[in-house]
Amino acid sequence: MKPRHDRPVALITGAGRRVGAVIARTLHAAGYDLALHYRRSADDARTLADELEQRRSGSTLLLQAELADIPVLPALIERLLAHYGRLDALVNNASAFYPTPLGSATPAQWNELFASNAQAPFFLSQAAMPALRESRGGIVNLLDIYAERPLAQHTLYGMAKAAQAAMTRSLALELGPEIRVNGVAPGAVLWPSDGKPYADQQALLARTPLQRAGSPDDVAGAVLWLLRDAPFVTGQIIRVDGGRTLSV
């Protein structure tokens, strides 16, 4: 392992695009150097790394991995430590999301949704545990309000996110006092890549107390707060949803 790096280091999974990329920019601007994980979004990840390198040279490390492949996860942490010599934050952002209507859901869909939303975050957290204990660092899991309130035709996704929420609280109990573990549960922030009908989006926002969509910056700000500015907060799941879970 290299000598300990001067700046704090964060590993972000699924960092190449969408919310993951915004979290990366936010943490980088706050002084973190980054390990940017991606699976297939190589071009997006390289573009992001180039952008951040222009702002601070030597501040990024690209890590490609299939997180469902459990034996790969310790090696991912080893590569990070060989490069930086430290790890201060793990952001489990990578996630699969798609409908699985009852009657047509398959074991392959079960395995994929649980692998990305529960299995990989758990085993990656376990692999990162020694380094995070040394740095007295933190873990933030990107959850979903659907872990609490079911979304029609997305039973498997909701189950996987509920497992991740339970994991967040349990790890906070087991890893304290050295490591803090929290979650951020967005709602009405960034629509899925395949989109939802515009009328559905407007109806959803009309039932939200703030009556507008949030942004990835809102999510990233909550992640940064939990990692940097909340030293007495652990085991909590912060809803970044404009109050949406308050409505019926």
Order of alpha helices (4+ residues) and beta strands (2+ residues): beta-alpha-beta-alpha-beta-alpha-beta-alpha-alpha-beta-alpha-beta-alpha-alpha-beta
